[in-house]
Amino acid sequence: MILLVFALLGLLLGLLTGGSLSKVSHYSLYGALLPIAAFLLKAGAARFLVPQTGAVIVCLIQYSLLFLFILLNHRRPVWPLFAFTGTLLNFLVIVFNGGCMPVAAALASGAGERLTQLAEGRVYAYCLADASTRLPFLGDVIRIGPAGMPLGFASVGDIMLSLGVAILCWQMTKAVSGAEKNESKART
């Protein structure tokens, strides 16, 4: 959810600074299906597997796909650095906690049924942070939305990754097509 909001903000900022949606198709993005495959893998595991079953394996495959996507695009300016940092932070906290993203217990108060599900381990690849949680400061420690009705939770890694996505979307609206590149070269 947070990635989508930041993507839309990046596109909006791009449009407000003279970019165009028609330029998006001219942006060379390598391995664009990799993050989609990572998302579908996690969503499928959450839908079809008993919570926490195979969570470490799913995490390793999911994050391998994301790191490969970033590697394929590493020469792009700025956004891969943010995306890599956010992805690495999330990967570390999840892998060190048995394939689960820990959610700060303080954030879950007022979350009703979601708190109960987290406490009982019924949310795939998420758990309630406790004294045994490793790297708790990298877990979901940021509430999105009001305390009584949170829309969700985010980690520092999520914020970094989301900034990378926003920058990517902004850059995509500024992409230069082949015809514009040739025109620019002809003028010089």
BAFI-3210 file (N, C-alpha, C; in Angstrom, 3 decimals, decimal comma, padded with zeros to 6 digits):
// residues 188
n [1|2|3|4|5|6|7|8|9|10|11|12|13|14|15|16|17|18|19|20|21|22|23|24|25|26|27|28|29|30|31|32|33|34|35|36|37|38|39|40|41|42|43|44|45|46|47|48|49|50|51|52|53|54|55|56|57|58|59|60|61|62|63|64|65|66|67|68|69|70|71|72|73|74|75|76|77|78|79|80|81|82|83|84|85|86|87|88|89|90|91|92|93|94|95|96|97|98|99|100|101|102|103|104|105|106|107|108|109|110|111|112|113|114|115|116|117|118|119|120|121|122|123|124|125|126|127|128|129|130|131|132|133|134|135|136|137|138|139|140|141|142|143|144|145|146|147|148|149|150|151|152|153|154|155|156|157|158|159|160|161|162|163|164|165|166|167|168|169|170|171|172|173|174|175|176|177|178|179|180|181|182|183|184|185|186|187|188]
n.u [000,823|001,873|003,950|002,550|001,283|003,539|004,555|002,535|002,749|005,320|004,861|002,979|004,505|006,384|004,759|003,949|006,320|006,853|007,013|005,804|003,235|003,355|006,023|006,835|006,862|009,218|011,261|013,927|013,646|015,004|014,259|011,647|009,575|010,457|010,113|007,351|006,941|008,096|006,295|003,941|004,739|005,004|002,374|000,972|002,052|001,124|-001,566|-001,950|-000,358|000,081|000,347|003,636|004,813|007,430|008,398|010,988|012,236|010,550|011,057|013,813|013,755|011,995|013,378|015,735|014,846|014,132|016,607|018,024|016,602|017,224|020,002|020,148|019,387|021,180|022,780|021,251|020,360|020,248|017,607|018,051|019,830|018,354|016,322|017,812|018,906|016,575|015,451|017,475|017,526|014,940|015,127|017,150|016,012|013,807|014,890|016,504|014,578|013,310|011,927|009,849|008,369|008,751|006,302|005,940|004,726|003,510|002,437|000,435|-001,605|-004,976|-005,485|-007,261|-008,708|-006,553|-004,339|-004,820|-004,600|-001,877|-000,615|-001,294|000,066|-001,070|-000,801|000,671|004,157|004,519|004,945|004,323|006,375|008,649|010,519|012,420|012,876|014,937|016,889|014,818|014,286|014,348|012,055|008,467|007,752|006,493|003,467|000,866|-001,596|-004,394|-004,237|-006,401|-007,519|-005,527|-004,085|-002,077|001,265|004,703|008,175|011,516|012,971|010,874|010,148|012,496|012,654|010,242|010,751|012,688|011,073|009,347|011,164|012,009|009,568|009,188|011,465|010,792|008,756|010,196|011,686|013,670|012,939|014,051|013,897|013,954|016,505|018,066|017,373|018,436|021,176|021,577|021,347|023,643]
n.v [-001,195|001,280|001,556|001,931|004,391|006,082|005,709|006,883|009,494|010,118|010,028|012,117|014,314|014,294|014,989|017,534|018,878|019,197|016,785|013,907|011,504|010,055|009,707|007,691|005,151|005,214|004,839|002,875|000,063|-002,558|-005,997|-005,743|-007,441|-008,869|-007,675|-007,851|-010,601|-011,259|-010,042|-011,486|-014,060|-013,791|-013,006|-015,247|-017,219|-016,255|-016,595|-019,343|-020,939|-022,304|-020,056|-018,937|-021,234|-022,342|-019,743|-018,608|-019,635|-018,613|-015,912|-015,759|-016,382|-014,392|-011,993|-012,405|-012,124|-009,407|-008,174|-008,908|-007,482|-004,856|-004,927|-005,288|-002,779|-001,025|001,042|003,221|006,590|007,435|006,225|003,349|003,122|003,924|001,996|-000,375|-000,054|000,046|-002,457|-004,180|-003,606|-004,474|-007,174|-008,114|-007,839|-009,519|-012,056|-012,556|-012,966|-015,384|-015,423|-013,704|-010,473|-008,369|-006,706|-003,814|-004,036|-001,884|-000,435|-002,040|-001,832|-001,075|-002,037|-004,041|-006,927|-007,525|-007,307|-009,466|-011,557|-011,252|-011,695|-014,343|-015,544|-015,755|-014,350|-014,408|-014,411|-012,290|-011,097|-010,463|-008,236|-009,077|-009,734|-011,484|-010,725|-009,993|-007,268|-005,236|-002,532|-002,313|-003,424|-003,301|-000,343|002,011|003,634|003,756|005,910|006,710|006,019|004,508|003,291|002,026|002,108|000,546|-000,711|000,284|-000,109|001,190|000,369|000,005|002,676|003,742|002,138|002,894|005,598|005,243|004,101|006,248|008,131|006,732|006,638|009,376|009,916|008,381|009,837|011,790|010,678|010,372|010,031|007,994|009,484|012,091|012,090|011,843|014,241|016,067|015,467|016,222|018,956|019,689]
n.w [000,000|000,891|-000,942|-003,329|-002,829|-002,638|-005,220|-006,756|-005,767|-006,715|-009,494|-009,689|-008,789|-010,834|-013,020|-012,206|-012,392|-015,036|-016,384|-018,257|-018,745|-021,056|-021,502|-019,872|-021,037|-022,435|-020,717|-019,848|-018,148|-016,569|-016,201|-015,179|-014,494|-012,333|-009,626|-009,605|-009,746|-007,277|-005,516|-006,149|-005,396|-002,581|-001,941|-002,834|-001,138|001,316|000,909|000,374|002,048|005,338|008,038|008,507|007,507|005,617|005,470|005,599|003,306|001,321|001,793|001,113|-001,648|-002,601|-001,928|-003,329|-005,941|-005,857|-005,257|-007,563|-009,529|-008,732|-009,085|-011,877|-012,673|-011,603|-012,589|-012,988|-012,033|-008,610|-007,562|-007,400|-005,240|-002,964|-003,142|-002,885|-000,286|001,340|000,709|001,580|004,376|005,139|004,369|006,105|008,732|008,489|007,781|010,014|011,872|011,492|009,039|009,373|009,517|012,157|014,120|015,953|019,198|020,487|018,376|017,468|019,269|019,566|017,112|016,985|015,711|014,078|015,782|017,468|015,598|014,858|017,353|017,749|015,723|013,172|010,828|007,798|007,536|009,271|012,592|016,077|017,723|020,318|023,358|022,343|019,767|017,035|015,913|016,331|015,837|013,108|012,275|011,656|012,745|012,438|012,391|010,057|009,440|011,683|015,283|016,364|014,136|012,293|009,028|008,279|008,832|008,867|008,072|008,604|006,425|004,581|004,156|003,006|000,682|-000,495|-001,021|-002,992|-004,995|-005,487|-006,533|-008,802|-010,253|-010,669|-012,249|-014,461|-015,682|-016,822|-018,754|-021,694|-025,032|-027,828|-030,218|-029,204|-028,098|-030,428|-031,688|-029,902|-030,108|-032,739|-032,586|-031,315]
ca.u [000,000|002,732|004,683|001,630|001,114|004,774|004,632|001,613|003,353|006,414|004,270|002,381|005,604|006,931|003,837|003,972|007,609|007,012|007,098|004,648|002,971|003,740|007,460|007,070|007,162|010,564|012,233|014,440|013,656|015,391|013,723|010,468|008,694|011,027|009,394|005,977|007,040|008,351|005,015|003,022|005,230|004,629|000,912|000,563|002,410|000,199|-002,908|-002,059|000,424|-000,218|001,267|005,041|005,331|008,316|008,572|012,388|012,477|009,822|011,828|015,055|013,425|011,410|014,407|016,669|014,227|014,229|018,018|018,379|016,003|018,029|021,298|019,983|019,149|022,057|023,420|020,300|020,688|019,631|016,587|018,509|020,471|017,269|015,652|018,714|018,988|015,310|015,313|018,441|017,063|013,803|015,614|017,887|015,127|012,943|015,653|016,955|013,413|012,682|011,057|008,720|008,588|008,174|005,499|006,044|003,504|002,881|001,679|-000,704|-002,712|-006,061|-005,623|-008,348|-008,529|-005,198|-003,472|-005,063|-004,007|-000,425|-000,228|-001,493|000,875|-001,954|-000,554|001,841|005,414|004,505|004,807|004,362|007,710|008,743|011,885|013,337|012,983|016,250|016,840|013,431|014,204|014,175|010,733|007,390|007,712|005,836|002,025|000,298|-002,992|-004,657|-004,005|-007,590|-007,826|-004,357|-004,189|-001,014|002,495|005,843|009,513|012,456|013,250|009,729|010,218|013,611|012,223|009,180|011,412|013,274|009,981|008,890|012,189|011,900|008,374|009,463|012,399|010,110|007,995|011,184|012,465|013,892|012,761|015,118|013,763|014,411|017,960|018,624|017,157|019,397|022,492|021,638|021,512|024,996]
ca.v [000,000|002,457|001,670|002,496|005,816|006,776|005,675|007,921|010,794|010,325|010,376|013,446|015,282|014,347|015,757|018,924|019,490|019,199|015,443|013,456|010,064|009,427|009,423|006,512|003,989|005,359|004,588|001,504|-000,575|-003,945|-006,996|-005,174|-008,497|-009,453|-007,283|-008,363|-012,009|-011,278|-009,725|-012,611|-015,161|-013,520|-013,029|-016,645|-017,916|-015,798|-017,116|-020,798|-021,661|-022,085|-019,015|-019,165|-022,407|-021,989|-018,287|-018,263|-019,956|-017,602|-014,661|-015,842|-016,297|-013,068|-010,957|-012,657|-011,491|-007,952|-007,768|-009,057|-006,329|-003,671|-005,119|-005,049|-001,351|-000,299|002,203|004,334|007,530|007,621|005,334|002,015|003,208|003,896|000,694|-001,378|000,151|-000,389|-003,903|-004,830|-003,468|-005,382|-008,547|-008,456|-008,034|-010,677|-013,303|-012,758|-013,299|-016,612|-015,201|-012,843|-009,058|-008,065|-005,493|-003,308|-004,274|-000,591|-000,016|-002,924|-001,507|-000,431|-002,659|-005,004|-008,300|-007,672|-007,553|-010,851|-012,415|-011,168|-012,346|-015,788|-016,028|-016,115|-013,481|-014,986|-013,666|-011,187|-011,527|-009,400|-008,124|-009,337|-009,657|-012,311|-010,172|-009,472|-006,012|-004,744|-001,179|-002,426|-003,995|-002,335|000,510|003,260|003,454|004,508|006,183|007,014|004,937|003,671|002,579|002,122|001,538|-000,429|-000,425|000,347|-000,149|002,151|-000,190|000,322|004,104|003,898|001,504|003,735|006,777|004,780|003,937|007,596|008,718|006,003|007,105|010,747|009,833|007,802|010,888|012,669|009,867|010,953|009,016|007,896|010,607|013,296|011,969|012,148|015,658|016,758|015,263|016,969|020,366|019,990]
ca.w [000,000|000,988|-002,212|-004,316|-002,511|-003,023|-006,685|-007,239|-005,439|-007,660|-010,794|-009,567|-008,751|-012,183|-013,863|-011,758|-012,759|-016,491|-016,943|-019,014|-018,658|-022,322|-021,459|-019,036|-021,882|-022,980|-019,652|-019,911|-016,839|-016,826|-015,278|-014,512|-013,980|-011,119|-008,408|-009,697|-009,359|-005,825|-004,865|-006,340|-004,571|-001,179|-001,852|-002,974|000,100|002,351|000,590|000,299|003,050|006,751|008,484|008,823|006,813|004,514|005,414|005,313|001,894|000,544|001,960|000,330|-003,079|-002,842|-001,879|-004,445|-007,115|-005,701|-005,400|-008,978|-010,206|-008,407|-009,739|-013,314|-012,889|-010,688|-013,217|-012,995|-010,963|-007,300|-007,015|-006,978|-003,929|-001,981|-003,234|-002,321|001,154|001,930|000,515|002,465|005,765|005,333|004,270|007,322|009,886|008,246|007,826|011,394|012,698|011,018|007,891|009,759|009,809|013,470|014,250|017,323|019,963|020,772|017,194|017,262|020,169|018,838|015,800|017,090|015,235|013,522|016,923|017,873|014,569|014,995|018,605|017,598|014,604|012,063|009,679|007,141|007,457|010,229|013,982|017,060|018,316|021,751|023,890|021,555|018,411|016,633|015,145|016,385|015,282|011,656|012,019|011,429|013,930|012,039|012,147|008,937|009,776|013,097|016,239|016,525|012,888|011,414|007,687|008,192|009,545|007,960|008,656|008,017|005,099|003,714|003,815|002,052|-000,567|-001,058|-001,597|-004,251|-005,962|-005,851|-007,410|-010,068|-010,983|-011,094|-013,371|-015,620|-016,367|-017,446|-019,708|-023,014|-026,079|-028,829|-031,149|-028,521|-027,985|-031,754|-031,911|-029,036|-030,688|-033,999|-032,250|-030,796]
c.u [000,871|003,525|003,815|001,439|002,346|004,950|003,745|002,151|004,500|005,903|003,687|003,450|006,243|006,069|003,865|005,268|007,908|007,151|005,808|004,479|003,375|005,226|007,782|007,476|008,571|011,654|012,651|014,574|013,901|014,807|012,485|009,526|009,206|010,322|007,938|005,955|007,271|007,065|004,051|003,435|004,785|003,114|000,395|000,873|001,447|-001,201|-003,002|-001,286|-000,071|000,791|002,594|005,619|006,173|008,625|010,012|012,697|011,790|010,573|013,078|014,786|012,918|012,503|015,494|016,137|014,364|015,662|018,482|017,837|016,836|019,391|021,208|019,837|020,105|022,712|022,489|020,640|019,727|018,683|017,097|019,189|019,420|016,590|016,515|018,763|017,724|015,113|016,251|017,988|015,903|014,251|016,290|016,955|014,239|013,721|016,146|015,807|012,614|011,701|009,870|009,164|007,949|007,442|005,569|004,703|002,762|002,034|000,397|-001,860|-003,751|-006,276|-006,644|-007,978|-007,122|-004,193|-003,603|-004,429|-002,483|000,048|-000,341|-000,708|000,054|-001,810|000,749|002,986|005,416|004,345|004,829|005,753|007,633|010,208|012,881|013,550|014,375|016,048|015,438|013,243|014,062|012,818|009,716|007,188|007,012|004,376|001,614|-001,185|-003,165|-004,514|-005,195|-007,920|-006,639|-004,619|-003,143|000,185|003,634|007,136|010,347|012,807|012,131|009,778|011,328|013,230|011,167|009,743|012,063|012,233|009,470|009,872|012,153|010,721|008,546|010,391|011,719|009,316|008,915|011,990|012,532|013,777|013,945|015,087|014,273|015,932|018,617|018,510|018,190|020,813|022,655|021,872|022,915|026,077]
c.v [001,264|002,665|002,312|003,992|006,603|006,782|006,766|009,321|011,117|010,723|011,782|014,533|015,429|015,180|017,236|019,640|019,340|017,841|015,076|011,946|009,347|009,070|008,152|005,305|004,052|005,079|003,121|000,941|-002,055|-004,871|-006,536|-006,240|-009,112|-008,984|-007,747|-009,832|-012,140|-011,021|-010,907|-013,836|-014,976|-013,578|-014,463|-017,443|-017,537|-016,386|-018,627|-021,590|-021,343|-021,046|-019,552|-020,433|-021,955|-020,509|-017,883|-018,522|-018,940|-016,276|-014,673|-015,720|-014,896|-011,995|-011,177|-012,007|-009,968|-007,457|-007,887|-007,886|-005,071|-003,751|-004,817|-003,561|-000,463|000,940|003,412|005,294|007,442|006,513|003,948|002,022|003,153|002,533|-000,404|-001,267|-000,350|-001,889|-004,658|-004,769|-004,414|-006,837|-008,976|-008,734|-009,266|-011,976|-013,592|-013,103|-014,449|-016,441|-014,301|-011,403|-008,771|-006,723|-005,064|-003,450|-002,965|-000,108|-000,803|-002,617|-000,695|-001,025|-003,799|-006,410|-008,532|-007,971|-009,004|-011,815|-012,429|-011,930|-013,865|-016,370|-016,438|-015,213|-013,948|-013,987|-012,383|-011,773|-010,301|-009,390|-008,392|-009,277|-010,462|-011,787|-009,610|-008,254|-005,383|-003,358|-001,179|-003,028|-002,906|-001,536|001,843|002,949|004,332|004,682|006,413|005,773|003,989|002,828|002,667|001,465|000,458|000,025|-000,433|000,290|000,963|001,680|000,111|001,773|004,339|003,329|002,361|005,013|006,418|004,638|005,309|008,257|008,043|006,517|008,531|010,725|009,300|008,858|011,854|011,948|010,540|009,833|009,026|009,063|011,896|013,275|012,343|013,627|016,487|016,654|016,086|018,453|020,687|019,808]
c.w [000,000|-000,302|-003,285|-004,085|-002,951|-004,547|-007,278|-006,942|-006,386|-009,037|-010,765|-009,554|-010,128|-013,112|-013,507|-012,121|-014,247|-017,135|-017,663|-018,849|-019,940|-022,348|-020,674|-019,876|-022,485|-021,951|-019,703|-018,507|-017,074|-015,761|-014,533|-013,958|-012,680|-009,840|-008,421|-009,279|-007,850|-005,054|-004,964|-005,519|-003,122|-001,006|-001,946|-001,724|001,225|002,150|000,772|001,360|004,461|007,240|009,011|008,192|005,626|004,413|005,084|003,843|000,994|000,609|001,092|-001,171|-003,425|-002,902|-002,923|-005,712|-007,043|-005,861|-006,850|-009,790|-009,974|-009,093|-011,239|-013,640|-012,095|-011,299|-013,335|-011,862|-009,765|-006,834|-006,644|-005,603|-002,814|-001,965|-002,613|-000,796|001,848|001,853|001,455|003,927|006,050|005,309|005,573|008,492|009,697|008,387|009,251|012,341|012,092|009,878|008,178|009,998|011,160|013,461|015,710|018,028|020,247|019,600|017,041|018,202|019,401|017,463|015,821|016,676|014,684|014,632|017,377|016,880|014,662|016,238|018,510|016,428|013,399|010,835|009,044|007,061|008,290|011,621|014,878|017,689|019,815|022,168|023,058|020,126|018,161|015,734|015,168|015,784|013,760|011,282|011,708|012,717|013,655|011,724|010,964|009,244|011,270|013,992|016,340|015,308|011,943|010,065|007,495|008,986|008,544|008,760|008,028|006,604|004,114|003,247|002,786|000,678|-001,263|-001,663|-002,929|-005,342|-006,423|-006,817|-008,782|-010,884|-011,475|-012,316|-014,627|-016,386|-017,112|-018,522|-021,064|-024,038|-027,039|-029,796|-030,507|-028,350|-029,306|-032,058|-031,125|-029,605|-031,956|-033,732|-031,802|-031,814]
res [m|i|l|l|v|f|a|l|l|g|l|l|l|g|l|l|t|g|g|s|l|s|k|v|s|h|y|s|l|y|g|a|l|l|p|i|a|a|f|l|l|k|a|g|a|a|r|f|l|v|p|q|t|g|a|v|i|v|c|l|i|q|y|s|l|l|f|l|f|i|l|l|n|h|r|r|p|v|w|p|l|f|a|f|t|g|t|l|l|n|f|l|v|i|v|f|n|g|g|c|m|p|v|a|a|a|l|a|s|g|a|g|e|r|l|t|q|l|a|e|g|r|v|y|a|y|c|l|a|d|a|s|t|r|l|p|f|l|g|d|v|i|r|i|g|p|a|g|m|p|l|g|f|a|s|v|g|d|i|m|l|s|l|g|v|a|i|l|c|w|q|m|t|k|a|v|s|g|a|e|k|n|e|s|k|a|r|t]
***
